[in-house]
Amino acid sequence: MSSPISLPDLLGVLPDDARARILGGRFSRTHAGCRLACQALRQLHDSSVTHANLLLNDSNAVAWQQGLVRSPLLRMSACSSLELYLQHDRCLQHTPPDRPVSLALVGATAAARQRITRLKVKFGDKRDIERLVEALAARLPALEELEFIMPVDNVPGAVARTQLIMCTIADFLPRLRRLVLPLPPDATAPAGLGALAACAQLRELTMCAFGGCERLGLTMAAFEGLTQLQQLEHLTLDRFRLRAGDEELVTQLLTTHRPPNLLTLKLLQQYSLPFLEVDFERAAGAGAQPEGRRGMRCVALKYSPIGDCAMQCADQVARAVLAAADRLQQLTVPELAFGRLWLSEEWRPPRYVQPGDPLPRLLARCGRVKLGSLFVGYSMPEDARDPAPVLAVVRLMGLPRSLELAHGEWQPHAQAVAQELGSCGAPVGAAEPGGGQPAGGPAAPPAQVERRQTRQVARLQRQLQQGLRPQQLQQGLRPQQLQLDSATPEQVLAMAVEELAAEAAQAGAARGCGGGAGGGAAGGRLVLLRGALPPRGARPAAVGEEPGRGWGTADCRRAAGLGSAAELAALLSPGAAAASSAQRRGEAGSARAATAVVIQEQTNDAFAAETALCSRILQVLTGMWARSQQGGGGSGGTGANPGGSSSASSNREVADEEALRQLLALDLGVRRLWASVWKPVLAEIRQ
């Protein structure tokens, strides 16, 4: 039975914001299809569009110039945000600078232009911004947000032109609340920012250098007018570079030369990656800040500049922040955060981390310290990594949220939380509600399911207390209880391989494949080969050696023509070119015999074999860490107070340094036992 209320009727009675959310709020291919249904839906859709993108290129610029295309603002009666893109300048390169803006607004009524409060102008060529500003002021008098994305000439007089641009903006667009202004490449932050004080409502200012090396330097002249921007709350310097000796400039930017109501200061480095972000208190502190200036609430060093030493940058920032805290008479900085620290081979402790250095002194004055990710430099070979830098940083700042090991990224905090939740029972039981039953099987009665889950929770709790993993319990394995302080790299590698083999064999048996050398196509999967190590020319993708035996994993996406994993094992064994698959299977008692199991992981990753091995080694290592920390094992850490005060040490997770040292040593030791070897795929095909 059809309803007397149609879809256009229903949409028509909704509030404007609700209808815009349903119809997308902007003109896009995702939602524009409804315009073709009927005229009523077309009108509803167009009247709900609040944001529009207009593209001018070689294919449509002529039509716009000839008046054959009229502004879509005529149909979009609620549009208040406009983005204008000039994709190619061949047709418009000889036109006046304000011509593209004029074309975009052809036929638009005064009321439609009055509704536009936000405009983003993006050109691929250089334009006269002063002329653009004058044209915009005449055609869009209600602009509150203006963003220019375009290159600027770095010619003599470019800095003076930038000052002229700011004066023009202040004269013609006094209602601006947000401004993104391009600067010449390889320039310094321009002087004369005080001219923008005429924009009494300006809350957000971003200055960005385009072209060249795209690095923006600071100068004292650039700070002279900042204090005149009374209402500015957010200041961003994009493509910023921190040079040697700039600490004093950063200090002044944080104190005497920052706008009085600034809430956030952001310094972005090359490619607009965040470098330094400082949040200030929203209300003046109780007598702690002179002249009513607000104290620092959070200082975050996001990414160290590309190609620079992370610890050197941290030392520079610490110098600037310490000096700023002293000038603000701020005894404690509530929060200090490090996003990612890349430890390069140029830095060796104890440089920058001794008790009297700026960084430890700053840490001692912070109420809370957070370390996000700790990475080793790209250029440092894995087998040459020294755990000393990692230990020095962890001793100073505590365990990070994630730590890069040779076999993958370890998240100690997440592991501890998961272990704590697992010890409670309910989350672990809920993670495996099927109790190991195959999918699609008959559902058990609720009471039976509950009893089964209760028993499973009890088993998992005992398992976690013993340092085992849920997969091992389900497989019925009795793995070695490797301990972090006594295990050898060879034992860790052997255990990882045994677990991979046991899981693959059990999965093969469940599929009816008969376990290790069972049938089944190997295409699109990984095969674990165990036995005598093949010659170097026939080794699979990832190979590791143990005393007295060899093993490997191979990516079998190109082995679809083989009948089974055992045939692949025979093919990769020595002398395979002269022996058939059946002959190779009959040599089980020989020293060169190899067994194979299929790892049921569909993958198209060229590094799948290496990933599977690294992932399992990482599980073994982190499991050993978890066992070492049970029963208060981590409470005896060596987190010495870096700055002579105990106020900051309690907010960081103190690491068991000796256990961490053993973990890093085992990780590197295991990594030296295996190597990745690429198969000569083309040579195999020719044969």
Helices and strands as residue ranges (DSSP letters): H 7-12, H 16-23, H 29-32, G 33-36, H 39-48, E 51-56, H 61-65, G 72-74, E 81-86, H 99-104, H 110-115, E 118-123, H 129-139, E 145-149, H 158-172, E 178-183, G 193-198, E 204-209, H 220-223, G 226-228, E 234-238, H 247-254, E 264-268, G 270-272, E 274-280, G 290-292, E 296-303, H 310-327, E 335-343, H 358-364, E 369-376, G 382-384, H 387-397, E 402-405, E 408-410, H 412-424, H 426-431, H 446-466, H 470-475, H 489-510, E 526-531, G 536-538, E 542-546, E 549-555, H 565-572, G 576-578, H 581-585, E 594-599, H 608-628, G 649-651, H 657-671, E 674-676, H 681-686
